[in-house]
Amino acid sequence: MKKTFGIIGAGNIGQTVARHLVKAGYQVVLSNSQGPDSLKDVIDSIGSGIAAGSAADAAAADIVLLALPWSQIATLTALTDWKGKTVIDATNHFVSFSPDFKLADIGDKASTEVVAEYVPGANIVKSFNTLYFKILGLDPQEGKGKRVMFISGNETTSKTEVAAVIVSLGFAVIDLGTLAHGSKLQQPGGAVATLNLVKY
Ligand SMILES: NC(=O)c1ccc[n+]([C@@H]2O[C@H](COP(=O)([O-])OP(=O)(O)OC[C@H]3O[C@@H](n4cnc5c(N)ncnc54)[C@H](OP(=O)(O)O)[C@@H]3O)[C@@H](O)[C@H]2O)c1
């Protein structure tokens, strides 16, 4: 049976990934901080295979995608027992947007290493964070090539699981290694941030 997905954050990235997942036949629970009733129009626009839930409902799914603002990551800890859960971190550590695009001061850590502290014990994989949502939302098939989604993480099993899901959505996957290495390449300022790469 296909894994279920919970998405925490129902904005640009949450909705974009939700559309890919639903198209590929996954069951998705989409959530924000304001509760399921606030998502009725969004759910209606995405169609079948998706339901609105609380953030705790989304956190109960097999695989959880984090698509909420950086300022909100501390709210994740209380949502569930994260131990052993596969979590995909699509966040970037912006504390402000246009025109200054300021990043949080996270020292030498990769941003996903910081997020990992708020989902203790989760098997966290960085992905879906490198592309502007309007590019991420395009058909991953580009001519005879496939758009690349980068992944990084410290556990092979969860990376393999997430890679298989991403391939099932129609993307190609490039594994950039551990969080300390790969996540830094993926996050703002990193070598593959905003890189719209197509694999032929
Ligand atoms: N936009 C992009 O192209 C892009 C690309 C790559 C990565 N990212 C990253 O992805 C994350 C989301 O970006 P976005 O552009 O999708 O932002 P967005 O459009 O502002 O959406 C954020 C969503 O998170 C929800 N939210 C806020 N606080 C929450 C909480 N405590 N619990 C659950 N949901 C909460 C918001 O709804 P409520 O406020 O109603 O709760 C909203 O649905 C950010 O970390 C961003 O840096 C964005």
The ligand as a Gaussian input file, in Angstrom:
#p B3LYP/6-31G(d) Opt

LIG

0 1
 N        8.066000      29.859000      -2.093000
 C        9.050000      29.152000      -2.654000
 O        9.240000      29.181000      -3.883000
 C        9.924000      28.281000      -1.787000
 C       10.862000      27.464000      -2.403000
 C       11.621000      26.592000      -1.634000
 C       11.469000      26.547000      -0.258000
 N       10.567000      27.381000       0.329000
 C       10.437000      27.297000       1.794000
 O        9.259000      26.544000       2.079000
 C        8.649000      27.042000       3.271000
 C        7.240000      27.489000       2.924000
 O        7.330000      28.522000       1.943000
 P        6.026000      29.006000       1.171000
 O        6.504000      29.905000       0.099000
 O        5.167000      27.826000       0.850000
 O        5.345000      29.890000       2.311000
 P        3.846000      30.390000       2.382000
 O        3.242000      30.434000       1.005000
 O        3.860000      31.616000       3.210000
 O        3.103000      29.212000       3.172000
 C        3.414000      28.912000       4.499000
 C        2.309000      28.021000       5.022000
 O        2.652000      27.608000       6.343000
 C        1.492000      27.780000       7.167000
 N        1.926000      27.930000       8.550000
 C        2.416000      29.025000       9.174000
 N        2.721000      28.726000      10.440000
 C        2.384000      27.417000      10.616000
 C        2.451000      26.554000      11.730000
 N        2.933000      26.942000      12.906000
 N        2.006000      25.283000      11.577000
 C        1.519000      24.864000      10.376000
 N        1.449000      25.650000       9.286000
 C        1.880000      26.916000       9.405000
 C        0.822000      29.016000       6.586000
 O       -0.545000      29.094000       6.911000
 P       -1.104000      29.870000       8.206000
 O       -0.257000      31.096000       8.379000
 O       -2.515000      30.152000       7.802000
 O       -0.971000      28.898000       9.287000
 C        0.951000      28.712000       5.101000
 O       -0.042000      27.819000       4.681000
 C        9.540000      28.183000       3.768000
 O       10.425000      27.677000       4.715000
 C       10.272000      28.631000       2.511000
 O       11.513000      29.259000       2.778000
 C        9.785000      28.230000      -0.391000

